[in-house]
Amino acid sequence: MDMSAFAEYNVLQMEMEKFSAHFEEIMAKKRSEIINGKQQHYVTINDLSNRENQLNTEINNLRLKEVKVKETIKQSLENLQIQQLKVDELQSKKVDLVGKKEELQTYIDNLNSQIKLTSDTINKTETDLEEQNLRDYPELMKYESYLGLRIEVIAVDILKFIFTNIDPEDYDREIWCELAVGGDLYKIGKTYPELEESLIKTIENEFNDHREFVKFLKRIRVTLRDS
């Protein structure tokens, strides 16, 4: 073997291991941010929505009370036998109800502002993740060219690892597997060729024990190739 080619392969292998470690660190961090952000977002939205519904119910009840108070005032004014004190009391209740209604409406406006702020934060997190993918793209292209590895984002928390240069008679032939990274444990999804469930479970357990992408990629590549 040409010594320069052998040295280039060793350097490339070291770069791949560094990139894989860097990639694993980024994925773990992003996965944690996405999970925490989603959970916090859902909890916050749910709390704010429940509170908004309660306040809307209170406002509707207050509107009904206000209508009844107005009707009572009208009847009281039409009836000359109603005491002026009663009229003043009802007028006071009306003022109190209107003031409370305005306070509740202000509170609902504040809740809507909080909901928008939370949604903007989630959108920014998704944008940051897309920008990170764009920054990593040149590195991925280099590894695709030299080692026949390509990584695609299927969903927010699902990656697809595609290997080529497997079949000496057809270098463009692809084998692949999908990997879910959104949970506490990595989980292998669809594969081509299709692997037995017991074999998939074994590889999953190994990966979740050592959590090293380099070992996982080597293991799944060999397994898919042999299948």
N, C-alpha and C positions, 0 to 999 in steps of 0.2 A: 504493500500500500504506500502511496505517496505520503511522506512524513508531513508535508505542509498541509495536505488534505486531512490527515489524521489530527493534526494540531488544531486546524480550523473546526473540525467536528467537536473536539474537546471544549474549545472556547464556546462554540454554539450551544453545547449541552449545558455548560455552566450558565450561559445567559438564559437558557430556558428554565433552569432551576431557579435562578434569581427572579425571572419574570413570573414564574408560577407561584413563588412565595409571595411576591408583591401582589399578584392577582388575587391570591387567596386572602391576603390581608384586606384588600379593597373590598372583595366580595363579602367577607365577614362583617366589615364595618358598615357597608351599604345595606346588607341584609338586616343588621341590627337596627340601623336608622329607619329603614322602611317599615320593619315590624313595629318598632316603638312608635313611629309616626302614625302608622295606620291605626294601632290600638288606641293611642291617645286621641287621634282625630275622631274615631268612632265613639269613644267615651264622651268626649267633649260635645260632639254634634248631638249625641243622644240626650245628654243632660240639658243642653240648650234647647233642643226641640221639645223635650218634655216640659221645660219651664215655659217656653213660648206658648205651648198648648194650654197650660194652666192659666197663664195670663190672659190669653184670648177668651177662655171660658169666663174668667172673672170680668173681663170687659163686657162681654155679652150680657152677663148677669146684671152688671151695673147699668147697661143701656136699658134693659128691661125695667129695672128699678126706677131709672130716670123717667121712663115713659109713664110708669104708674104714678110717680110723684107729680109729674106735670098734669096728668089727668085729675089727680086728687086736688091739686091747686085750682084747676079750672072749675071743678065742681064746687069747691069751697068758695071761690069768688062769686059764683052764680047763686049760691045759697046765702041769703042775707043773715041767716041765723047762726052761721059758723063764726066763731069768735076770731078776732084779728090775731090773737095769740097763736091759734092753730095755723093760720096762714103763714105767720112769721117762722114758725117751727118748720113747716114744710119747705119754705124757701131756703132755710138754712141747710136742710138735708140735701136739697138740690145742689146748692153750692158745694157742699162737701163731696157729693158724688161726682160732680164734674171735675173737681180738683183731683180726686183719686184717680179718675179716668185718665186725666192728663199725665199724672205721675206714672201710671202703668204703661201708657203709650210711650213715654220717654224711656222706660226700662226695656220695653220690647225693641225699640230702636237701637239701644246699646247692645242687646243680645244679637241682633242682626249684624252689627258691626263686628262683634267677636266671631261670629260664624264666618264672615267674609275673611277676616284676618287669618283664621285657622285654615281655611281653604287655600288662601294665597300661599301660606307656608308649605302646605302639602304640594302645591303646584311647583314651588321653587325647588323642593327636594327632588321631584321627578325631573325637572330641568337640569339640575346639577348632575344627576345620574346619567342623563343622555350626553351631557358635555364630557363626562369622564369616559364614556364609551368611545366618543370621537377621539379623545386624546390617546386612548389605548389602541386605536385602529391600526396605525403604522406597525406597531409591535406584532399585532396579530397577523398582519399580512406577511411579515418576515417569517414567522413560524409556519404559516400556511405554505409558503414557498419552499422552505428548506425541509420541513419535517412532515408536511402533509396534514397539518392540523388546522381546522377552522372552527371558530366558536361563534354561534349565533344566539341572539336573545329571542326566545320564543314568546315569553311573557315577562312580567315584572320580576318573577322569581323562578323562571325556568330557563336553563341554558341547554343548548344543543352542541355537542362535540362531534365534529365530522372529521374522519380520517381518510386520507387518500394515500397513494404510493404503497398500497397493500398487495395488490395482484400484479406480479411481474408481467403478465400478459395484457393487463389493462390498468395503467397507472392512475387513470382518472376515476376508476371505480371507487365508490364511497361506502364506508361503513360508519355507523353513528349510534349515539345514545343520547337520551335526554336526561337532565339532572335537575331536580327541584332543590333550590337553595333557600327557600323562604322560611323553612321551619327550623327547629332546634337541631334536627338531624337531616343529613343529606339523603335524598331518596331518588333512586334510578327509575326513570319512567320508561317510555318506549325505546326499543333498540332495533337496529338492523345490522346483521341478521337477528332474529328474535331469539332471546336467551331463555333458558328455563328459569322458572321462578326461584327455585332453590339456589341456583348459581347467582342470580341477581341479589338475593338476600345475603349470600356469603360476601359478595363484593361490597355491598352496602355496609355491612357490619365492619369489615376491614377498614373501609374508608372513614367511617364515623369514629373508629378507634384511633387511627393515626392522624386523620384530617390533613393529609398532605396531597395536594393536587397532582404533584409529579408522580407519586406512586400510583394514585388512582388512574391517571391517564395511561400510564404504562400497562397497568393491570387490565383495564377495560379494552385497550387497543389490542393486546395479545389475545384476550378472550374472544373478542369479536372477529379477529383475524382467523383464529383457529376454528371458529364456528362456520 
